Amino acid sequence: MYKSVHGGDIYSEQNKALGSNLVDYSANVNPLGLPASVKDAVKNAIKNCVNYPDPLCRELAEKLAHHLKVRKDYLFISNGAADVLFKLALAAKPKRAVLLAPTFADYEKALQTVGCKFTYYDLREGDNFVIGPDLLKKINSRVDMVVICNPNNPTGKLMDKALLEELLEKCSRTGTKLLVDECFMDFVDDEKAYSLRPKLNKYPNLIILKAFTKTYAMPGMRLGYCITSDAGLIRALHENGQDWNVSVLAQAAGIAALDEASYLFASKELIRTERQYLTAQLEALGAKTFGSEANYIFFKLEKPANLAELLHKQGFLIRECANYHNLGSAYYRIAVKTRYTNRALIKAIKEVRRNAFVIGNY
């Protein structure tokens, strides 16, 4: 039976004792929840479900282009960022790619569908999981695609902007596509200092992946997109999938979400404060953190060895990271939520550590 490797699988828990009472820290979704304006837009759009959705997402694309300050014809909108990844694999058909290890699993999963082979750039704990200039040595004319998640999942680390630009320039010289996943960039304090969007006009080999999913707390709506100035790639993306890939409801949700400037500001403020709180609390409990810039915290805690299992019994679902390339069983990732919920999680971690010590399972 197929098993998902991602967080957020609350449905596997519904037949267990805790069921819907679990607090899901395994998925990194905006803790402010779905904006009221988006809920209203979805309700109002239900009557339009008697029609096929706009295959070109024209109204959404127009508004999104204005919001991002990019050309409308640079956008390809689809059924979530993960869906874009699979269409990119079909459209570009890379034979060789360079991936980070650890990073988001679906880059590899998507590229495997077209028989792509991989070289991994290992992120090391000793280097605080930071990408170094030695990554450039892995790039040559035989590499068709490089994938960078910025900030990276699960580490939350940002790549040095100067090094990222150097990587982009080298990829341009070698004819290599550079896919930069900026899905968590909306939670970075100084997004403009790190995003490569201003480079799109100059570098047609650059592809930026984005999503409404985490930013607006709408993963169940499935709405993501990529941006590139490569017109041929945009055309190929449309050709390698069905036309109606974004539902009427998802398009309405996206259009409404783009007006939520105050919501985004409040989200960033909350994430910054609660990320600091959780980091300090985890470190006080003996965990090693690595300076996440996203809306989640990656940490290492060796004891108790079965932390995720013990927290599950306490009603909390966290992301075990042992199934990421280049990570072991002591690594975990948790979302950043509200202070009330975060305090409850820390209390639960203290309790399971104390109980494990008492019974000698430490």
C-alpha positions as CSV (number, residue, x, y, z in Angstrom):
1,M,0.0,0.0,0.0
2,Y,1.3,3.5,-0.9
3,K,2.4,5.6,2.1
4,S,2.8,9.4,1.9
5,V,6.1,10.7,3.1
6,H,4.8,14.2,3.9
7,G,3.5,15.8,7.0
8,G,-0.1,16.9,7.4
9,D,-1.6,13.4,7.1
10,I,-4.3,13.8,9.7
11,Y,-6.5,11.3,7.8
12,S,-4.4,8.3,8.8
13,E,-5.1,9.3,12.4
14,Q,-8.9,9.4,12.2
15,N,-9.3,5.8,13.1
16,K,-7.0,6.0,16.0
17,A,-7.9,6.8,19.6
18,L,-7.0,10.5,19.4
19,G,-8.4,11.1,16.0
20,S,-9.4,14.6,15.3
21,N,-8.1,15.8,18.7
22,L,-4.5,15.7,17.4
23,V,-2.8,19.1,17.1
24,D,-0.9,19.0,13.7
25,Y,2.6,20.4,14.0
26,S,3.8,18.3,11.0
27,A,2.4,20.7,8.4
28,N,3.7,24.2,8.1
29,V,0.5,26.2,7.5
30,N,-0.2,29.8,8.5
31,P,-1.5,29.7,12.1
32,L,-3.9,32.6,11.5
33,G,-6.0,30.2,9.4
34,L,-7.9,30.8,6.2
35,P,-8.8,34.5,5.8
36,A,-12.5,35.3,6.1
37,S,-12.5,37.0,2.7
38,V,-11.3,33.8,1.1
39,K,-14.0,31.8,2.8
40,D,-16.6,34.3,1.5
41,A,-15.1,34.2,-2.0
42,V,-15.3,30.4,-2.1
43,K,-18.9,30.5,-0.9
44,N,-19.9,33.0,-3.6
45,A,-18.1,31.0,-6.3
46,I,-20.1,27.8,-5.7
47,K,-22.8,28.9,-8.1
48,N,-20.2,29.1,-10.8
49,C,-19.2,25.5,-10.5
50,V,-21.8,24.6,-13.1
51,N,-19.2,26.0,-15.6
52,Y,-15.8,24.7,-16.4
53,P,-13.0,26.7,-14.8
54,D,-11.1,29.2,-16.9
55,P,-8.2,27.1,-18.3
56,L,-5.9,30.1,-18.4
57,C,-6.9,31.5,-15.0
58,R,-7.1,34.9,-16.6
59,E,-8.4,37.0,-13.7
60,L,-6.2,35.3,-11.2
61,A,-3.1,35.6,-13.5
62,E,-3.8,39.3,-14.1
63,K,-4.0,40.1,-10.3
64,L,-1.1,37.8,-9.4
65,A,1.2,39.4,-12.0
66,H,0.4,42.9,-10.6
67,H,0.9,41.6,-7.0
68,L,4.3,40.0,-7.9
69,K,5.3,42.8,-10.3
70,V,6.0,40.3,-13.1
71,R,4.6,39.9,-16.6
72,K,1.4,37.9,-16.8
73,D,2.9,35.6,-19.5
74,Y,5.6,34.6,-17.1
75,L,3.0,32.7,-15.0
76,F,1.9,29.1,-15.0
77,I,-0.8,28.4,-12.4
78,S,-1.7,24.9,-11.4
79,N,-3.3,22.6,-8.8
80,G,-0.7,23.2,-6.1
81,A,3.1,23.7,-6.2
82,A,3.6,19.9,-6.2
83,D,1.5,19.6,-9.3
84,V,3.7,22.2,-11.0
85,L,6.8,20.1,-10.2
86,F,5.4,17.0,-12.0
87,K,4.4,19.2,-15.0
88,L,7.9,20.7,-15.0
89,A,9.4,17.3,-15.2
90,L,7.3,16.4,-18.2
91,A,7.8,19.7,-19.9
92,A,11.6,20.0,-19.4
93,K,12.5,16.3,-19.3
94,P,15.9,16.7,-17.6
95,K,18.2,13.8,-17.7
96,R,20.5,14.9,-14.9
97,A,19.8,17.0,-11.8
98,V,21.5,18.3,-8.7
99,L,19.4,18.2,-5.5
100,L,20.1,19.2,-1.9
101,A,20.1,16.5,0.8
102,P,18.0,17.0,2.8
103,T,15.2,18.8,0.9
104,F,11.6,18.4,-0.1
105,A,11.0,14.8,-1.4
106,D,8.7,15.7,-4.3
107,Y,11.5,17.2,-6.4
108,E,13.1,13.8,-6.7
109,K,9.7,12.0,-7.0
110,A,8.6,14.3,-9.9
111,L,12.0,14.0,-11.7
112,Q,12.0,10.2,-11.4
113,T,8.8,10.1,-13.6
114,V,11.0,11.1,-16.6
115,G,14.0,8.9,-15.6
116,C,16.1,11.7,-14.4
117,K,19.3,10.8,-12.5
118,F,20.5,12.7,-9.5
119,T,23.6,14.1,-7.8
120,Y,23.1,15.2,-4.2
121,Y,24.7,18.1,-2.5
122,D,24.9,17.0,1.1
123,L,24.0,19.6,3.7
124,R,26.0,19.0,6.9
125,E,25.1,19.6,10.5
126,G,28.7,20.8,11.1
127,D,28.1,23.6,8.6
128,N,24.7,24.3,10.2
129,F,23.0,22.9,7.0
130,V,24.2,26.0,5.0
131,I,24.9,25.7,1.3
132,G,28.5,26.4,0.5
133,P,30.4,27.5,-2.6
134,D,31.4,23.9,-3.3
135,L,27.9,23.4,-4.7
136,L,29.2,25.3,-7.8
137,K,31.6,22.5,-8.6
138,K,28.7,20.1,-9.2
139,I,27.3,22.2,-12.0
140,N,28.5,21.6,-15.6
141,S,27.0,21.3,-19.1
142,R,25.8,17.7,-18.4
143,V,23.5,18.9,-15.6
144,D,20.1,19.8,-17.0
145,M,18.5,21.1,-13.7
146,V,19.5,22.3,-10.3
147,V,16.8,22.5,-7.6
148,I,17.2,24.9,-4.6
149,C,14.5,25.2,-1.9
150,N,15.0,28.7,-0.4
151,P,14.4,28.7,2.6
152,N,15.0,25.0,2.5
153,N,12.6,22.4,3.7
154,P,13.1,21.0,6.4
155,T,16.0,23.1,7.7
156,G,14.5,26.5,7.2
157,K,17.9,27.9,6.1
158,L,18.3,30.6,3.5
159,M,21.0,30.4,0.8
160,D,23.4,33.3,0.8
161,K,22.1,35.7,-1.9
162,A,25.4,36.4,-3.5
163,L,26.1,32.7,-3.8
164,L,22.7,32.0,-5.2
165,E,23.2,34.7,-7.9
166,E,26.6,33.2,-8.7
167,L,24.9,29.8,-9.0
168,L,22.3,31.4,-11.3
169,E,25.0,32.8,-13.5
170,K,26.9,29.6,-13.7
171,C,23.7,27.7,-14.6
172,S,23.1,30.2,-17.4
173,R,26.6,29.6,-18.8
174,T,26.2,25.8,-18.7
175,G,22.6,25.8,-20.1
176,T,21.2,24.4,-16.9
177,K,17.7,25.3,-15.6
178,L,17.7,26.6,-12.0
179,L,14.5,25.8,-10.2
180,V,14.2,27.9,-7.0
181,D,11.3,26.9,-4.6
182,E,10.3,30.1,-2.8
183,C,7.1,28.7,-1.3
184,F,8.2,29.7,2.2
185,M,9.7,33.0,1.2
186,D,6.6,34.9,2.3
187,F,7.5,34.2,5.9
188,V,11.1,35.5,5.6
189,D,11.6,38.8,7.4
190,D,13.4,40.5,4.4
191,E,11.9,38.6,1.5
192,K,13.0,41.2,-1.1
193,A,16.7,40.7,-0.1
194,Y,16.5,37.0,-0.9
195,S,14.0,36.4,-3.7
196,L,15.3,36.0,-7.2
197,R,12.2,37.4,-8.9
198,P,14.1,40.5,-10.1
199,K,16.4,38.2,-12.1
200,L,13.6,36.7,-14.2
201,N,13.9,39.0,-17.2
202,K,17.7,38.5,-17.6
203,Y,17.7,34.7,-17.0
204,P,15.2,32.6,-19.0
205,N,16.8,29.5,-17.3
206,L,15.4,30.6,-14.0
207,I,12.1,29.1,-12.7
208,I,10.6,30.2,-9.4
209,L,8.1,28.0,-7.6
210,K,5.4,29.5,-5.4
211,A,2.1,28.5,-3.7
212,F,-0.9,30.0,-1.9
213,T,-0.9,26.9,0.3
214,K,1.1,27.8,3.4
215,T,1.0,31.6,3.1
216,Y,-2.8,31.8,3.2
217,A,-3.6,28.5,5.1
218,M,-5.3,26.9,2.2
219,P,-3.6,23.6,1.4
220,G,-6.9,21.9,0.9
221,M,-7.7,24.3,-2.0
222,R,-4.6,23.3,-4.0
223,L,-3.2,26.4,-5.7
224,G,0.4,26.9,-6.8
225,Y,2.3,28.4,-9.7
226,C,5.7,28.9,-11.2
227,I,7.3,32.0,-12.8
228,T,9.7,32.0,-15.7
229,S,10.5,34.2,-18.7
230,D,11.1,31.1,-20.8
231,A,8.0,31.3,-23.1
232,G,8.7,27.8,-24.6
233,L,8.6,26.3,-21.1
234,I,5.4,28.0,-20.2
235,R,3.8,26.6,-23.4
236,A,5.2,23.1,-22.7
237,L,3.7,23.3,-19.2
238,H,0.3,23.9,-20.6
239,E,0.7,21.1,-23.2
240,N,1.8,18.6,-20.5
241,G,-1.4,18.4,-18.5
242,Q,-5.2,18.9,-18.7
243,D,-6.6,22.4,-19.3
244,W,-8.9,22.7,-16.3
245,N,-6.2,22.2,-13.7
246,V,-7.3,24.9,-11.3
247,S,-10.9,24.7,-10.0
248,V,-13.4,27.6,-10.0
249,L,-13.2,27.6,-6.2
250,A,-9.4,27.7,-6.1
251,Q,-9.3,30.5,-8.6
252,A,-11.8,32.5,-6.5
253,A,-9.8,31.8,-3.4
254,G,-6.6,33.0,-4.9
255,I,-8.1,36.2,-6.3
256,A,-9.4,37.1,-2.8
257,A,-6.3,36.1,-1.0
258,L,-4.2,38.6,-3.0
259,D,-6.0,41.5,-1.2
260,E,-5.0,40.3,2.2
261,A,-2.0,42.6,2.8
262,S,-2.8,43.2,6.5
263,Y,-3.2,39.4,7.0
264,L,0.3,38.8,5.6
265,F,1.8,41.5,7.8
266,A,0.2,40.1,10.9
267,S,1.3,36.6,9.9
268,K,4.9,37.6,9.5
269,E,4.9,39.4,12.9
270,L,3.3,36.3,14.6
271,I,5.7,33.9,13.0
272,R,8.8,36.0,14.0
273,T,7.7,36.2,17.6
274,E,6.6,32.6,18.0
275,R,9.6,31.2,16.1
276,Q,11.9,33.0,18.6
277,Y,9.8,31.6,21.5
278,L,9.8,28.0,20.3
279,T,13.5,28.1,19.5
280,A,14.4,29.4,22.9
281,Q,12.2,26.8,24.6
282,L,13.6,23.9,22.5
283,E,17.1,24.9,23.3
284,A,16.4,25.1,27.0
285,L,15.2,21.5,26.7
286,G,18.5,20.4,25.2
287,A,17.6,20.5,21.6
288,K,19.9,21.8,18.9
289,T,18.2,24.3,16.5
290,F,19.7,25.7,13.3
291,G,18.3,29.1,12.8
292,S,15.2,28.6,10.7
293,E,14.0,31.7,8.7
294,A,10.6,30.0,7.8
295,N,7.4,29.2,9.5
296,Y,8.8,26.0,10.9
297,I,11.7,24.9,13.2
298,F,14.1,22.1,12.4
299,F,15.8,20.6,15.5
300,K,17.8,17.7,16.7
301,L,16.9,16.0,20.0
302,E,18.5,12.6,20.6
303,K,16.6,11.7,23.8
304,P,14.0,10.3,24.1
305,A,14.6,8.5,20.9
306,N,10.9,8.0,20.2
307,L,9.9,11.7,20.7
308,A,7.4,11.7,17.9
309,E,5.6,8.6,19.1
310,L,5.5,9.9,22.7
311,L,4.1,13.2,21.6
312,H,1.5,11.5,19.5
313,K,0.2,9.9,22.6
314,Q,0.0,13.4,24.1
315,G,-2.1,14.6,21.2
316,F,0.6,16.3,19.0
317,L,1.7,15.2,15.5
318,I,5.2,16.4,14.6
319,R,7.3,15.7,11.5
320,E,9.9,13.0,11.9
321,C,12.7,13.7,9.5
322,A,14.5,10.3,9.3
323,N,13.1,9.7,5.8
324,Y,14.8,12.7,4.4
325,H,18.1,12.0,2.5
326,N,21.1,12.6,4.8
327,L,19.2,12.8,8.1
328,G,18.8,10.4,11.0
329,S,16.1,9.6,13.5
330,A,17.0,12.4,16.0
331,Y,15.9,15.2,13.6
332,Y,12.4,16.7,13.7
333,R,10.5,19.6,12.2
334,I,7.6,21.5,13.9
335,A,5.3,24.2,12.6
336,V,5.1,27.6,14.2
337,K,1.7,28.2,15.7
338,T,0.1,30.5,18.2
339,R,1.5,31.1,21.7
340,Y,-1.3,29.1,23.4
341,T,-0.7,26.1,21.2
342,N,3.1,26.4,21.2
343,R,3.1,26.5,25.0
344,A,1.0,23.3,25.1
345,L,3.5,21.6,22.8
346,I,6.5,22.6,24.9
347,K,4.7,21.4,28.1
348,A,4.1,18.1,26.3
349,I,7.7,17.7,25.3
350,K,8.8,18.4,28.9
351,E,6.4,15.8,30.2
352,V,7.4,13.0,27.8
353,R,11.1,13.7,28.5
354,R,10.5,13.6,32.2
355,N,8.4,10.4,32.0
356,A,11.0,8.8,29.7
357,F,13.7,9.6,32.3
358,V,11.7,8.1,35.1
359,I,11.0,4.8,33.4
360,G,14.6,4.5,32.2
361,N,13.8,5.0,28.5
362,Y,16.3,7.8,28.3
